[in-house]
Amino acid sequence: MNARVAAALVVLLVVLGGGALLVLQREGAERPGAAAALGQPLLKELKAAEVAAVVIRDAAGTITLERREDAWTIAERGGFPADIEKVREFVVKAIGLKVGQVEPLGEADRARLGLDDKGTRVEFRGADGKPLAALLVGKKHFKKEPDDPEKATADGRFVLRPDDPKTVYLVSDALSQATSKTAEWIDRRSFQVEKVKTLEVRHPEGDSWRIERASENAEWKLAPLKPGEKLEATRANSASYSLSLLDLADVATKDAAANAFERPILVDATTFDGLAYAIRVGRLEGENHYVAFTVSGAPIRERTPEKDEKPEERERRDKEHAERLKKLEERLAREKQLAQYVLLVPKSRLEDTLKKRTELLQKQDEKK
């Protein structure tokens, strides 16, 4: 090998080596940035105390959760109460999201990962209405593809920050509550008819009945009671007690509620606490009834002492009555707020109350 050839090979090795070195330097400049992001908070700038609203938009619609003093409400349902704990949990969860994986995002991958215009957008806003942070929530991530992705529990979610549209992140939380469905956000506490004194149910086809009792421990009486009839006490108790166990499935939109009460079942109840409820049970929507109600009266403030009540018993019972009165007044204030809306109540919660008259009676083979 002559000197000229040897010199040429040296130059070529230097060039190739320099090129390889350049490639390594470029990769080193790119990968450390991605590597450095792993385990870091995804929304570093977001602070829970500054969040005054959460807006979620998806294919089904939009929901706006707004903070009002110490409460959260749903703007699209006329300020209906949201579940405070669910909203707080979602905000804290968003703040705690950590980067589990980061990759560049090409245009062809946006639709595949659900990070295009059809994805779910979550926006956190401050008291001035300006965005604090936003997130586009894409498809769920599964380590092993399940038979039914809709029902399976995911181990993560693909997400994108709108301010960094060319990067996709994988987080370990499935973010299942990133939805505009009001049923997932409402405060499910319903009105509660406790300590029922009288209960009357009137069906639109004419079937009606009324039960009443003289005291909380007295037997129920069916009025009027026809010859040969006998009220089944267990069914009467279930009809009245079920009204104290109501919860909510959802709150209706104005459009849906407009024709929900064409042929309602009417339920009137009074309580030993001094309250009166007028309830309209509308048509069935899936597994839920449309329900509207009003509540009137005022809690009885004075307790009637029992006969031969000892001083220590009177003190204890007076204290219990005062505590119950406080809770009752708090509940009544909330119920008057609920009375402004049309509610969706699970059919299963109302079945015992909405029985026909004959269903409350003892059957021939039950009579002694």
C-alpha positions as CSV (number, residue, x, y, z in Angstrom):
1,M,0.0,0.0,0.0
2,N,1.6,3.3,-1.1
3,A,1.6,6.4,1.0
4,R,-1.1,8.1,-1.0
5,V,-3.6,5.3,-0.6
6,A,-2.8,5.0,3.1
7,A,-3.4,8.8,3.6
8,A,-6.8,8.5,1.7
9,L,-7.9,5.7,4.0
10,V,-7.0,7.7,7.1
11,V,-9.0,10.7,5.8
12,L,-12.0,8.4,5.1
13,L,-11.9,6.9,8.5
14,V,-11.8,10.4,10.0
15,V,-14.8,11.5,8.0
16,L,-16.8,8.4,8.7
17,G,-15.8,8.5,12.4
18,G,-16.7,12.1,12.5
19,G,-20.1,11.4,10.9
20,A,-20.8,8.6,13.4
21,L,-19.8,10.9,16.2
22,L,-22.1,13.6,14.9
23,V,-25.0,11.1,14.8
24,L,-24.3,10.0,18.3
25,Q,-24.1,13.6,19.5
26,R,-27.5,14.3,17.9
27,E,-29.1,11.3,19.4
28,G,-27.5,12.2,22.7
29,A,-29.0,15.7,22.4
30,E,-32.5,14.3,21.7
31,R,-32.8,11.3,24.0
32,P,-31.7,12.9,27.3
33,G,-34.5,15.4,26.9
34,A,-37.1,12.7,26.5
35,A,-35.4,10.6,29.3
36,A,-35.3,13.6,31.6
37,A,-39.1,14.0,31.2
38,L,-39.8,10.4,32.5
39,G,-41.3,10.5,35.9
40,Q,-41.8,14.2,35.8
41,P,-45.2,16.0,36.4
42,L,-47.1,16.4,33.1
43,L,-48.8,19.6,34.2
44,K,-46.1,21.3,36.2
45,E,-47.8,24.8,36.2
46,L,-51.2,23.6,37.5
47,K,-52.1,24.4,41.1
48,A,-55.2,23.1,42.8
49,A,-56.0,26.3,44.6
50,E,-56.0,28.3,41.3
51,V,-58.5,26.0,39.5
52,A,-62.0,27.6,39.4
53,A,-63.5,25.6,36.5
54,V,-62.9,22.4,34.6
55,V,-64.3,22.1,31.1
56,I,-64.5,18.7,29.4
57,R,-65.4,18.4,25.7
58,D,-65.9,15.0,24.0
59,A,-68.0,13.5,21.3
60,A,-71.0,13.4,23.5
61,G,-70.9,17.1,24.4
62,T,-69.5,19.6,27.0
63,I,-69.6,19.8,30.7
64,T,-68.4,22.8,32.7
65,L,-67.7,22.3,36.4
66,E,-67.6,25.6,38.2
67,R,-66.4,26.4,41.7
68,R,-68.8,28.6,43.7
69,E,-67.4,29.4,47.1
70,D,-67.1,26.0,48.8
71,A,-69.2,24.1,46.3
72,W,-68.9,22.9,42.7
73,T,-71.7,23.1,40.2
74,I,-72.6,22.0,36.6
75,A,-73.1,25.0,34.4
76,E,-75.0,23.0,31.6
77,R,-77.5,21.9,34.2
78,G,-78.4,25.3,35.6
79,G,-75.9,25.1,38.5
80,F,-76.9,21.7,39.7
81,P,-74.6,20.5,42.5
82,A,-71.6,18.5,41.4
83,D,-69.9,15.9,43.7
84,I,-67.2,17.9,45.4
85,E,-65.0,14.9,46.2
86,K,-65.1,13.7,42.6
87,V,-64.0,17.1,41.2
88,R,-61.3,17.6,43.8
89,E,-60.0,14.0,43.1
90,F,-59.9,14.7,39.4
91,V,-58.0,18.0,39.8
92,V,-55.5,16.4,42.2
93,K,-55.1,13.4,39.9
94,A,-54.4,15.7,36.9
95,I,-51.8,17.6,38.9
96,G,-50.2,14.2,39.9
97,L,-49.9,12.8,36.4
98,K,-46.4,11.7,35.7
99,V,-44.8,11.0,32.4
100,G,-44.4,7.3,31.9
101,Q,-43.3,7.4,28.2
102,V,-42.8,10.1,25.7
103,E,-42.6,9.8,21.9
104,P,-42.8,12.1,18.9
105,L,-46.3,12.2,17.4
106,G,-46.8,12.1,13.6
107,E,-49.9,13.2,11.8
108,A,-50.8,9.7,10.9
109,D,-50.8,8.6,14.5
110,R,-53.2,11.3,15.8
111,A,-56.5,9.5,14.8
112,R,-55.1,6.1,15.8
113,L,-54.3,7.2,19.3
114,G,-57.5,9.3,19.6
115,L,-55.6,12.6,19.8
116,D,-57.3,14.3,16.9
117,D,-60.3,16.6,16.9
118,K,-62.4,13.6,18.1
119,G,-60.4,13.2,21.3
120,T,-61.5,14.4,24.8
121,R,-60.2,17.9,25.7
122,V,-59.8,18.8,29.4
123,E,-59.2,22.4,30.3
124,F,-58.5,23.9,33.7
125,R,-59.4,27.6,34.1
126,G,-58.7,30.2,36.7
127,A,-61.2,32.6,38.4
128,D,-60.7,35.0,35.5
129,G,-61.8,32.4,33.0
130,K,-58.4,32.1,31.4
131,P,-56.9,28.7,30.8
132,L,-54.3,27.4,33.3
133,A,-53.6,24.1,31.6
134,A,-55.1,21.8,29.1
135,L,-54.9,18.2,28.1
136,L,-56.1,16.1,25.1
137,V,-57.0,12.7,26.4
138,G,-56.8,9.9,23.8
139,K,-57.2,6.1,23.8
140,K,-56.7,3.8,26.7
141,H,-53.5,1.8,27.0
142,F,-53.4,-1.9,27.7
143,K,-50.4,-4.0,28.3
144,K,-52.4,-6.8,26.8
145,E,-55.2,-6.1,24.4
146,P,-58.5,-7.1,26.1
147,D,-61.5,-8.7,24.4
148,D,-63.7,-5.7,25.2
149,P,-61.7,-2.5,25.6
150,E,-64.8,-0.5,26.6
151,K,-65.3,-2.6,29.8
152,A,-61.7,-3.6,30.5
153,T,-59.6,-1.7,33.1
154,A,-56.8,0.1,31.4
155,D,-53.3,0.6,32.8
156,G,-52.8,4.0,31.2
157,R,-53.8,6.6,28.7
158,F,-52.3,8.4,25.8
159,V,-52.4,12.2,26.3
160,L,-51.2,15.3,24.5
161,R,-50.5,18.8,25.7
162,P,-52.0,21.3,23.2
163,D,-48.9,23.5,23.7
164,D,-46.7,20.6,22.5
165,P,-48.8,19.1,19.7
166,K,-45.9,16.9,18.3
167,T,-45.4,14.9,21.4
168,V,-47.5,12.1,22.8
169,Y,-47.2,11.1,26.5
170,L,-48.3,7.9,28.2
171,V,-49.5,8.2,31.8
172,S,-50.2,5.4,34.2
173,D,-53.7,6.6,35.1
174,A,-56.7,5.6,32.8
175,L,-58.4,9.0,33.5
176,S,-61.8,7.2,33.3
177,Q,-63.6,10.3,34.6
178,A,-62.6,12.4,31.7
179,T,-66.1,12.5,30.3
180,S,-68.9,15.0,29.7
181,K,-71.6,12.7,31.1
182,T,-73.4,14.5,33.9
183,A,-74.2,11.2,35.6
184,E,-70.5,10.8,36.4
185,W,-70.3,14.2,38.1
186,I,-73.5,15.0,39.9
187,D,-73.9,14.9,43.7
188,R,-76.1,11.8,43.9
189,R,-77.8,12.7,47.2
190,S,-81.5,12.9,46.6
191,F,-84.4,14.3,48.8
192,Q,-85.3,11.9,51.6
193,V,-88.8,11.5,53.1
194,E,-88.1,10.2,56.6
195,K,-90.5,9.4,59.5
196,V,-93.5,9.2,57.2
197,K,-96.9,9.9,58.8
198,T,-99.2,9.6,55.8
199,L,-98.5,8.4,52.3
200,E,-100.9,8.6,49.3
201,V,-100.2,7.3,45.8
202,R,-102.4,8.0,42.8
203,H,-101.9,6.3,39.5
204,P,-103.1,8.0,36.3
205,E,-105.4,5.1,35.4
206,G,-107.4,5.6,38.6
207,D,-105.8,3.2,41.0
208,S,-105.0,4.9,44.3
209,W,-104.3,4.2,48.0
210,R,-103.5,6.0,51.3
211,I,-101.8,4.7,54.4
212,E,-101.4,6.5,57.7
213,R,-100.3,5.9,61.3
214,A,-100.9,7.7,64.6
215,S,-97.2,7.5,65.7
216,E,-93.9,6.2,64.5
217,N,-94.4,2.9,66.4
218,A,-98.0,2.5,65.5
219,E,-99.4,0.1,62.8
220,W,-100.2,1.4,59.4
221,K,-103.8,1.7,58.4
222,L,-105.1,1.6,54.8
223,A,-107.8,4.2,54.2
224,P,-110.5,3.4,53.2
225,L,-110.3,-0.3,54.1
226,K,-112.9,-2.3,52.2
227,P,-114.6,-5.4,53.6
228,G,-112.4,-8.5,53.5
229,E,-109.2,-6.5,53.0
230,K,-106.2,-6.6,55.2
231,L,-103.1,-4.5,54.8
232,E,-99.8,-6.4,54.7
233,A,-97.6,-4.5,57.2
234,T,-94.3,-5.4,55.6
235,R,-95.3,-3.9,52.2
236,A,-96.7,-0.8,53.8
237,N,-93.4,-0.3,55.7
238,S,-91.4,-0.9,52.5
239,A,-93.6,1.6,50.6
240,S,-92.9,4.4,53.1
241,Y,-89.3,3.5,54.1
242,S,-88.1,3.4,50.4
243,L,-88.7,7.1,50.2
244,S,-85.9,7.7,52.7
245,L,-83.4,5.7,50.6
246,L,-83.7,7.6,47.3
247,D,-80.6,8.5,45.3
248,L,-80.0,10.1,41.9
249,A,-79.0,8.6,38.6
250,D,-78.8,11.9,36.8
251,V,-80.4,15.3,36.3
252,A,-82.5,15.9,33.3
253,T,-82.0,18.5,30.6
254,K,-84.9,21.0,30.0
255,D,-85.7,19.5,26.7
256,A,-85.9,16.0,28.0
257,A,-88.0,17.1,31.0
258,A,-90.5,19.0,28.8
259,N,-92.7,16.0,28.0
260,A,-91.8,13.7,30.9
261,F,-95.0,14.2,33.0
262,E,-97.9,13.7,30.6
263,R,-99.4,10.9,32.8
264,P,-97.5,11.1,36.1
265,I,-98.0,9.0,39.2
266,L,-98.7,11.4,42.1
267,V,-97.2,10.7,45.6
268,D,-98.0,12.9,48.6
269,A,-96.4,12.3,51.9
270,T,-96.3,14.0,55.3
271,T,-93.8,13.4,58.1
272,F,-93.7,13.5,61.9
273,D,-91.1,16.2,61.5
274,G,-93.7,18.6,60.1
275,L,-92.8,18.4,56.4
276,A,-95.0,17.7,53.4
277,Y,-93.7,16.3,50.0
278,A,-95.6,16.4,46.7
279,I,-93.9,14.1,44.2
280,R,-94.6,13.6,40.5
281,V,-93.1,10.4,39.0
282,G,-92.9,10.7,35.2
283,R,-92.2,8.3,32.4
284,L,-89.5,5.7,32.5
285,E,-86.2,6.5,30.7
286,G,-84.2,3.3,30.5
287,E,-83.9,2.2,34.2
288,N,-84.7,5.6,35.6
289,H,-87.9,7.6,36.3
290,Y,-88.2,11.4,35.7
291,V,-89.1,12.8,39.1
292,A,-90.1,16.3,40.2
293,F,-91.1,17.3,43.8
294,T,-91.8,20.2,46.1
295,V,-91.3,20.3,49.9
296,S,-93.2,22.5,52.3
297,G,-93.7,23.0,56.0
298,A,-91.2,23.6,58.7
299,P,-89.4,21.2,61.1
300,I,-91.0,20.9,64.5
301,R,-88.6,22.6,66.8
302,E,-90.0,21.6,70.2
303,R,-89.8,18.0,71.4
304,T,-92.8,16.5,73.3
305,P,-91.4,14.8,76.4
306,E,-92.4,11.2,77.0
307,K,-94.5,10.2,80.0
308,D,-92.6,9.7,83.2
309,E,-89.4,10.9,81.5
310,K,-86.4,11.1,83.9
311,P,-84.2,14.2,84.0
312,E,-81.2,12.4,82.6
313,E,-83.3,10.9,79.8
314,R,-84.8,14.3,79.0
315,E,-81.4,15.9,78.7
316,R,-80.1,13.1,76.4
317,R,-83.2,13.2,74.2
318,D,-83.2,17.0,74.1
319,K,-79.6,16.9,72.8
320,E,-80.5,14.2,70.2
321,H,-83.5,16.2,69.1
322,A,-81.3,19.4,68.7
323,E,-78.7,17.5,66.7
324,R,-81.4,16.0,64.4
325,L,-83.1,19.3,64.0
326,K,-79.8,20.9,62.8
327,K,-79.3,18.1,60.2
328,L,-82.9,18.3,59.1
329,E,-82.7,22.1,58.5
330,E,-79.5,21.6,56.5
331,R,-81.1,18.8,54.5
332,L,-84.2,20.9,53.9
333,A,-82.2,23.8,52.5
334,R,-80.5,21.4,50.0
335,E,-83.9,19.8,49.1
336,K,-85.4,23.1,48.3
337,Q,-82.5,23.7,45.9
338,L,-83.1,20.2,44.3
339,A,-86.8,21.0,43.9
340,Q,-85.8,23.4,41.1
341,Y,-84.7,20.5,38.9
342,V,-86.2,17.5,37.2
343,L,-84.3,14.5,38.5
344,L,-83.7,10.9,37.3
345,V,-84.2,8.4,40.0
346,P,-83.5,4.6,39.6
347,K,-86.7,2.6,39.1
348,S,-85.5,0.1,41.7
349,R,-85.7,2.8,44.4
350,L,-89.3,3.6,43.7
351,E,-90.8,0.2,43.0
352,D,-92.1,-0.5,46.6
353,T,-93.7,3.0,46.8
354,L,-95.4,2.8,43.4
355,K,-97.2,-0.5,44.0
356,K,-100.8,-0.8,43.1
357,R,-103.4,-0.9,45.9
358,T,-104.0,-4.7,45.5
359,E,-100.2,-5.3,45.9
360,L,-100.3,-3.8,49.4
361,L,-103.0,-6.3,50.6
362,Q,-102.5,-9.7,52.1
363,K,-103.3,-12.5,49.7
364,Q,-105.9,-15.1,50.7
365,D,-103.3,-17.7,51.4
366,E,-101.4,-15.2,53.7
367,K,-104.4,-14.5,55.9
368,K,-104.6,-16.4,59.2
